[in-house]
Amino acid sequence: MRADVQDAVNRVDQQRLWRRLTEMAGIGAIPGGGVNRAAFSKEDIAARKLLVSWARARNFTVAVDAIGNLFIRRAGTDPRAAPVMTGSHMDSQPRGGRFDGIYGVLAGLEAIEAIEQAGVKTRRPLELVAWSNEEGGRFAPCTMGSAVYTGARRLTEFLEVTDNDGVALEDALARTLAALPAAEQRALKAPAAAYIEAHIEQGPLLEREGRTIGVVTGIQGLRWFNVEIFGETAHAGTTPLAARKDALREAIAAIGALHELTRDASDTLRFTIGRVLVTPNSPNSVPSHVMFSVDVRHPVAATIARLGEAIEPAVRKAVTHCSVKVTPTLRDDPCAFDPAVVDCVERAAQSLKLAHRRMPSGASHDAMYLARVCPTGMIFVPCERGISHNEAENARPGDLAAGARVLTAALLELAGQNRDS
């Protein structure tokens, strides 16, 4: 490893990174040590302001685009060069953990701060990005910010989406953008030279194998749907079962059929019903309407395509007394990361003598969309027992700092570093 790269890597400050993660965890803190920091909420706005304050203390520039993606730039020596980017997201699940997403944002900040402190000049700018609404927990679908930024989806597709309280994304986004009036405006689809995202693994493999770094090779494909069952409300005490159009009973039958459809002896396939809304949601009324989400994932393109086509027929076959509406909300094919970026991450781990392994990602990440427009890779670090999207989510400070060091070295290689004598 070159001396200037080693100098920057050595300046990654484990205590500073941990302190900032702890401070961020206080924004939207919930019992059990977790966080609830929904996209475009007051908590999200507070987290953005805190990140910007740290960036401006280093005189990094701050910009925001139309979907609320937040960019922090350290200038390069070539003002015409596209940036090398890193980052993740700041929003969380409703009962999320302290590290999912935000680790990648703060590891990126730590990396560019360490490079700044070491005085290493890069030809390309280095840019940290906090992507908007990655989780999709408040406004579906997920990975919205990166999808809009890269041109995979249009912003206008999402403006009328509402949360469970009826708040429109357009209104929540406007409040978020107004909270950072001094930020520069960034155009959507701005060019990027490369992108690396650091993240906790959200699975148990690294911890089980005693490895510190996951060199991520790609992301499995997924399909999301909203399924609606339309019945008829009635009195729970007087209406015979045979005369009912019970939307919840029909929804249970449909979910059972989907479980059968997605049965997989190899346990490779992932199937989840994560959200269920029942109307009128009263203990003595027959449900008239049920909406539930469907999340199906698989690393093989042909398999995920087959399952995606089979969801609606399976639901319609199972529902016999009510009407059905199935709405696809997200479709992402499996993606493979750029071999040169994957190799770059692996070289950084090897140079730092960190135990590592190549591995795919079972979870979706913003890197999936960036891979469509620029060379992309990811860095995983272990999380305790593989727990994520849960208040018990945990990671060790040393592993988090190690990931930031690998990120620092990889960013410098991709950005083309040189140091004045």
C-alpha positions as CSV (number, residue, x, y, z in Angstrom):
1,M,0.0,0.0,0.0
2,R,1.3,3.4,-0.9
3,A,2.5,5.6,1.9
4,D,-0.1,8.3,1.3
5,V,-2.9,5.8,1.1
6,Q,-1.7,4.2,4.4
7,D,-1.6,7.6,6.0
8,A,-5.2,8.3,5.1
9,V,-6.3,4.8,6.2
10,N,-4.5,5.3,9.5
11,R,-6.5,8.5,10.1
12,V,-9.8,6.7,10.2
13,D,-10.9,7.4,13.7
14,Q,-12.8,4.5,15.3
15,Q,-13.9,6.6,18.3
16,R,-15.2,9.5,16.1
17,L,-17.1,7.1,13.9
18,W,-18.7,5.3,16.9
19,R,-19.5,8.6,18.5
20,R,-21.3,9.9,15.4
21,L,-23.2,6.6,15.1
22,T,-24.3,7.0,18.7
23,E,-25.4,10.6,18.1
24,M,-27.4,9.7,15.0
25,A,-29.0,6.8,16.9
26,G,-30.4,9.4,19.3
27,I,-32.5,10.9,16.5
28,G,-35.6,8.8,16.4
29,A,-34.5,6.6,19.3
30,I,-37.1,4.0,20.4
31,P,-37.1,1.5,23.3
32,G,-34.7,-1.4,23.0
33,G,-31.9,0.6,21.5
34,G,-33.4,0.9,18.0
35,V,-34.5,3.8,15.8
36,N,-37.6,5.0,14.0
37,R,-36.4,7.5,11.4
38,A,-38.9,7.5,8.6
39,A,-38.1,9.0,5.2
40,F,-38.9,12.8,5.0
41,S,-40.0,12.9,8.7
42,K,-38.9,15.4,11.2
43,E,-36.4,12.9,12.5
44,D,-35.0,12.4,9.0
45,I,-34.7,16.2,8.6
46,A,-32.8,16.4,12.0
47,A,-30.4,13.7,10.9
48,R,-29.8,15.5,7.6
49,K,-29.0,18.7,9.4
50,L,-26.6,17.0,11.7
51,L,-24.7,15.4,8.8
52,V,-24.5,18.7,7.0
53,S,-23.1,20.4,10.1
54,W,-20.3,17.8,10.2
55,A,-19.6,18.3,6.5
56,R,-19.5,22.0,6.6
57,A,-17.1,21.9,9.5
58,R,-14.6,20.4,6.9
59,N,-15.6,23.0,4.2
60,F,-17.1,20.2,2.1
61,T,-19.8,21.5,-0.3
62,V,-23.5,20.3,0.2
63,A,-26.1,19.8,-2.5
64,V,-29.5,18.2,-2.8
65,D,-31.6,17.0,-5.8
66,A,-35.3,16.9,-6.6
67,I,-35.9,13.6,-4.7
68,G,-34.0,14.9,-1.6
69,N,-30.8,12.9,-2.1
70,L,-28.1,14.7,-0.1
71,F,-24.6,15.1,-1.6
72,I,-21.4,16.1,0.2
73,R,-18.4,16.7,-2.0
74,R,-14.7,16.9,-1.5
75,A,-13.2,18.6,-4.6
76,G,-10.7,16.9,-6.8
77,T,-7.9,18.4,-8.9
78,D,-9.8,18.0,-12.2
79,P,-13.0,20.0,-12.0
80,R,-14.4,18.3,-15.1
81,A,-14.0,14.8,-13.7
82,A,-17.1,12.8,-12.6
83,P,-17.0,12.0,-8.9
84,V,-16.3,8.7,-7.2
85,M,-19.2,8.3,-4.9
86,T,-19.9,6.4,-1.6
87,G,-22.9,6.4,0.8
88,S,-26.1,4.7,1.8
89,H,-29.3,5.9,3.5
90,M,-30.4,7.6,6.7
91,D,-34.0,6.5,7.0
92,S,-34.9,3.4,9.0
93,Q,-37.6,0.7,9.4
94,P,-40.3,1.6,11.9
95,R,-38.5,-0.6,14.5
96,G,-35.1,-0.5,12.9
97,G,-31.6,-0.7,14.2
98,R,-28.8,1.8,14.7
99,F,-26.5,0.7,11.9
100,D,-28.6,-0.2,8.8
101,G,-27.9,2.4,6.2
102,I,-26.5,5.1,8.5
103,Y,-23.3,3.2,8.9
104,G,-22.6,3.5,5.1
105,V,-23.2,7.3,5.3
106,L,-21.0,7.8,8.3
107,A,-18.3,5.4,7.1
108,G,-18.2,7.5,3.9
109,L,-17.9,10.7,5.8
110,E,-15.2,9.2,7.9
111,A,-13.3,8.1,4.8
112,I,-13.3,11.5,3.1
113,E,-12.4,13.2,6.4
114,A,-9.5,10.9,6.8
115,I,-8.4,11.6,3.3
116,E,-8.8,15.3,3.9
117,Q,-6.7,15.1,7.1
118,A,-4.0,13.2,5.4
119,G,-3.8,15.9,2.7
120,V,-4.2,13.4,-0.2
121,K,-5.4,15.1,-3.4
122,T,-7.5,13.1,-5.8
123,R,-8.0,13.7,-9.5
124,R,-11.7,13.0,-9.2
125,P,-13.9,14.5,-6.6
126,L,-15.0,12.3,-3.7
127,E,-18.7,12.5,-3.0
128,L,-20.8,11.2,-0.1
129,V,-24.5,10.7,-0.8
130,A,-27.3,10.0,1.6
131,W,-30.0,8.4,-0.6
132,S,-33.7,9.3,0.1
133,N,-36.3,6.7,1.2
134,E,-34.2,3.5,0.8
135,E,-36.3,1.5,3.2
136,G,-39.8,2.2,1.8
137,G,-41.2,1.8,5.2
138,R,-43.2,5.0,5.1
139,F,-43.6,5.6,1.3
140,A,-43.4,2.6,-0.9
141,P,-41.5,1.4,-2.8
142,C,-38.0,1.2,-1.4
143,T,-34.7,2.5,-2.9
144,M,-36.7,5.4,-4.3
145,G,-34.0,8.1,-4.2
146,S,-31.4,6.1,-6.1
147,A,-34.0,4.9,-8.6
148,V,-35.0,8.4,-9.4
149,Y,-31.4,9.7,-9.4
150,T,-30.3,7.1,-11.9
151,G,-33.3,7.5,-14.2
152,A,-34.7,4.1,-13.5
153,R,-37.9,5.6,-12.2
154,R,-39.5,9.1,-12.6
155,L,-40.1,11.4,-9.6
156,T,-43.6,12.0,-10.9
157,E,-44.4,8.4,-10.4
158,F,-44.1,8.8,-6.6
159,L,-45.4,12.3,-5.7
160,E,-48.9,11.1,-5.0
161,V,-47.9,8.1,-2.9
162,T,-49.2,8.4,0.7
163,D,-48.2,7.0,4.0
164,N,-50.5,5.3,6.5
165,D,-51.7,8.7,7.8
166,G,-52.6,9.9,4.3
167,V,-49.6,12.3,4.0
168,A,-48.5,12.6,0.4
169,L,-44.8,12.1,-0.5
170,E,-44.9,15.4,-2.5
171,D,-45.7,17.4,0.7
172,A,-43.3,15.5,3.0
173,L,-40.5,16.0,0.4
174,A,-41.2,19.7,0.0
175,R,-40.8,20.1,3.8
176,T,-37.5,18.2,3.7
177,L,-36.1,20.2,0.9
178,A,-37.1,23.5,2.6
179,A,-35.2,22.5,5.7
180,L,-31.8,22.9,3.9
181,P,-32.3,26.1,1.9
182,A,-28.5,26.8,1.6
183,A,-27.8,23.5,-0.2
184,E,-26.8,23.7,-3.9
185,Q,-29.2,22.2,-6.4
186,R,-28.0,18.9,-8.0
187,A,-29.4,17.7,-11.3
188,L,-30.8,14.2,-11.5
189,K,-28.8,11.7,-13.5
190,A,-25.6,13.5,-12.9
191,P,-22.6,11.4,-14.0
192,A,-20.6,9.2,-11.5
193,A,-17.3,7.5,-12.2
194,A,-17.8,4.8,-9.6
195,Y,-19.8,4.0,-6.4
196,I,-19.0,1.9,-3.3
197,E,-21.5,1.4,-0.5
198,A,-20.5,0.2,2.9
199,H,-23.1,-1.6,4.9
200,I,-23.6,-4.1,7.8
201,E,-24.2,-7.6,6.3
202,Q,-27.7,-8.0,7.7
203,G,-26.9,-11.8,7.8
204,P,-24.8,-14.2,9.8
205,L,-22.1,-15.4,7.5
206,L,-19.2,-13.1,8.3
207,E,-19.7,-13.4,12.0
208,R,-20.0,-17.2,11.8
209,E,-16.8,-17.5,9.7
210,G,-14.8,-14.9,11.8
211,R,-14.3,-12.6,8.8
212,T,-14.2,-8.8,9.0
213,I,-15.0,-7.8,5.4
214,G,-17.5,-9.0,2.9
215,V,-16.5,-8.2,-0.7
216,V,-20.0,-8.0,-2.3
217,T,-20.3,-9.4,-5.8
218,G,-23.9,-8.5,-6.5
219,I,-27.6,-8.3,-5.3
220,Q,-30.4,-10.8,-5.8
221,G,-33.6,-9.8,-7.7
222,L,-36.9,-9.0,-6.1
223,R,-40.6,-8.5,-6.9
224,W,-42.9,-6.4,-4.7
225,F,-46.7,-6.4,-4.9
226,N,-49.7,-4.9,-3.0
227,V,-52.6,-7.3,-2.9
228,E,-56.1,-6.0,-2.1
229,I,-59.1,-8.2,-1.2
230,F,-62.5,-6.5,-1.4
231,G,-65.3,-8.0,0.6
232,E,-68.3,-6.6,2.5
233,T,-68.5,-5.5,6.1
234,A,-71.2,-7.1,8.3
235,H,-72.1,-7.7,11.9
236,A,-69.9,-10.3,13.5
237,G,-72.6,-11.6,15.7
238,T,-75.5,-11.9,13.3
239,T,-74.1,-12.7,9.8
240,P,-73.9,-16.4,9.0
241,L,-70.4,-17.5,7.9
242,A,-71.8,-18.9,4.6
243,A,-73.2,-15.5,3.8
244,R,-70.1,-13.5,4.4
245,K,-67.7,-11.8,2.1
246,D,-64.9,-11.8,4.7
247,A,-61.9,-10.1,3.2
248,L,-59.5,-11.2,5.9
249,R,-60.5,-14.9,5.6
250,E,-59.9,-14.7,1.9
251,A,-56.6,-12.9,2.4
252,I,-55.4,-15.7,4.8
253,A,-56.3,-18.2,2.0
254,A,-54.3,-16.2,-0.5
255,I,-51.3,-15.9,1.8
256,G,-51.4,-19.6,2.3
257,A,-51.4,-20.2,-1.4
258,L,-48.4,-17.9,-1.8
259,H,-46.5,-19.8,0.9
260,E,-47.1,-22.9,-1.1
261,L,-46.0,-21.2,-4.3
262,T,-42.7,-20.1,-2.8
263,R,-41.8,-23.3,-0.9
264,D,-38.1,-23.9,-1.5
265,A,-36.3,-26.9,0.0
266,S,-32.9,-25.2,-0.6
267,D,-34.0,-22.2,1.5
268,T,-32.6,-19.9,-1.2
269,L,-35.9,-18.1,-2.0
270,R,-37.1,-15.3,0.3
271,F,-40.8,-14.6,0.7
272,T,-42.3,-12.1,3.1
273,I,-45.7,-10.6,3.9
274,G,-44.5,-7.6,5.9
275,R,-47.5,-5.3,5.9
276,V,-51.3,-6.0,6.5
277,L,-54.0,-3.3,6.7
278,V,-57.5,-4.4,7.6
279,T,-60.7,-2.3,7.3
280,P,-62.7,-1.5,9.3
281,N,-60.4,-3.0,11.8
282,S,-63.1,-3.5,14.4
283,P,-63.4,-6.6,16.7
284,N,-67.2,-7.1,16.0
285,S,-67.2,-6.3,12.2
286,V,-66.5,-8.6,9.3
287,P,-63.5,-7.1,7.4
288,S,-64.5,-5.5,4.1
289,H,-61.0,-4.8,2.8
290,V,-57.5,-6.2,3.3
291,M,-54.3,-4.9,1.8
292,F,-51.1,-6.9,2.2
293,S,-47.6,-6.6,0.8
294,V,-45.7,-9.3,-1.0
295,D,-41.9,-9.4,-1.1
296,V,-40.3,-12.2,-3.2
297,R,-36.5,-12.5,-3.8
298,H,-34.1,-14.9,-5.6
299,P,-30.6,-14.6,-7.1
300,V,-31.5,-16.3,-10.4
301,A,-33.2,-14.1,-12.9
302,A,-35.4,-16.9,-14.5
303,T,-36.7,-18.0,-11.1
304,I,-37.6,-14.5,-9.9
305,A,-39.3,-13.8,-13.2
306,R,-41.3,-17.0,-13.0
307,L,-42.4,-16.3,-9.5
308,G,-43.3,-12.7,-10.3
309,E,-45.7,-13.9,-13.1
310,A,-47.2,-16.5,-10.8
311,I,-48.2,-14.2,-7.8
312,E,-51.5,-12.8,-9.2
313,P,-52.8,-16.2,-10.6
314,A,-52.1,-17.9,-7.3
315,V,-54.0,-15.2,-5.4
316,R,-57.0,-15.2,-7.7
317,K,-57.3,-18.9,-7.5
318,A,-57.3,-18.9,-3.7
319,V,-59.9,-16.1,-3.3
320,T,-63.4,-17.4,-4.0
321,H,-65.9,-15.0,-2.4
322,C,-64.3,-11.6,-2.8
323,S,-62.8,-9.5,-5.6
324,V,-59.0,-9.0,-6.0
325,K,-56.6,-6.4,-7.1
326,V,-52.9,-7.1,-7.4
327,T,-50.6,-4.1,-8.0
328,P,-46.9,-4.6,-8.8
329,T,-44.9,-1.9,-6.9
330,L,-41.3,-2.8,-7.5
331,R,-39.3,-5.0,-9.9
332,D,-35.6,-5.4,-9.6
333,D,-33.6,-8.0,-11.5
334,P,-30.5,-9.6,-10.0
335,C,-27.4,-7.4,-10.6
336,A,-23.7,-8.3,-10.7
337,F,-21.3,-5.6,-9.6
338,D,-18.4,-4.4,-11.7
339,P,-15.5,-6.9,-11.5
340,A,-12.9,-4.1,-11.3
341,V,-14.6,-2.5,-8.3
342,V,-15.0,-5.9,-6.6
343,D,-11.3,-6.5,-7.1
344,C,-10.5,-3.0,-5.8
345,V,-12.4,-3.7,-2.6
346,E,-10.7,-7.1,-2.2
347,R,-7.2,-5.6,-2.8
348,A,-7.9,-3.1,0.0
349,A,-9.0,-5.8,2.4
350,Q,-5.9,-7.9,1.5
351,S,-3.6,-4.9,1.9
352,L,-5.0,-4.3,5.4
353,K,-4.6,-8.0,6.2
354,L,-8.3,-8.3,7.1
355,A,-10.1,-11.6,6.8
356,H,-12.6,-11.4,4.0
357,R,-14.8,-13.4,1.6
358,R,-16.6,-12.7,-1.6
359,M,-20.4,-12.9,-1.2
360,P,-23.7,-11.8,-2.7
361,S,-26.2,-9.5,-1.0
362,G,-29.6,-11.0,-0.1
363,A,-30.9,-7.5,0.7
364,S,-31.6,-4.7,-1.8
365,H,-29.4,-1.6,-1.6
366,D,-29.1,1.7,-3.5
367,A,-26.0,0.2,-5.1
368,M,-28.3,-1.9,-7.2
369,Y,-29.4,1.2,-9.1
370,L,-26.0,2.8,-9.2
371,A,-24.7,-0.4,-10.9
372,R,-26.8,0.5,-13.9
373,V,-25.0,3.8,-14.5
374,C,-21.4,3.4,-13.2
375,P,-19.0,0.7,-11.9
376,T,-20.3,-0.3,-8.5
377,G,-19.4,-2.4,-5.5
378,M,-20.2,-2.9,-1.8
379,I,-18.4,-3.6,1.5
380,F,-20.0,-5.6,4.2
381,V,-19.0,-5.8,7.9
382,P,-20.4,-8.3,10.4
383,C,-23.5,-7.6,12.5
384,E,-24.3,-9.6,15.6
385,R,-26.2,-12.8,14.9
386,G,-27.1,-11.4,11.5
387,I,-30.0,-9.4,13.1
388,S,-31.2,-6.4,11.2
389,H,-34.5,-4.4,10.7
390,N,-34.7,-4.9,14.5
391,E,-34.0,-2.9,17.6
392,A,-31.4,-5.5,18.6
393,E,-29.3,-4.8,15.6
394,N,-25.7,-4.5,16.7
395,A,-22.1,-4.2,15.3
396,R,-18.7,-3.9,16.9
397,P,-16.8,-0.6,16.7
398,G,-13.6,-2.3,15.4
399,D,-15.4,-4.0,12.5
400,L,-17.1,-0.7,11.6
401,A,-13.8,1.1,11.6
402,A,-12.2,-1.7,9.5
403,G,-14.9,-1.3,6.9
404,A,-14.3,2.4,6.8
405,R,-10.5,1.8,6.3
406,V,-11.2,-0.6,3.4
407,L,-13.5,2.0,1.9
408,T,-10.9,4.8,2.3
409,A,-8.3,2.7,0.4
410,A,-10.7,1.7,-2.3
411,L,-12.0,5.3,-2.9
412,L,-8.4,6.5,-3.3
413,E,-7.6,3.9,-5.8
414,L,-10.7,4.7,-7.9
415,A,-10.3,8.5,-7.6
416,G,-6.7,8.5,-8.7
417,Q,-4.7,9.9,-5.8
418,N,-1.5,12.0,-5.7
419,R,0.1,13.9,-2.9
420,D,2.0,17.2,-3.2
421,S,5.5,16.9,-1.9
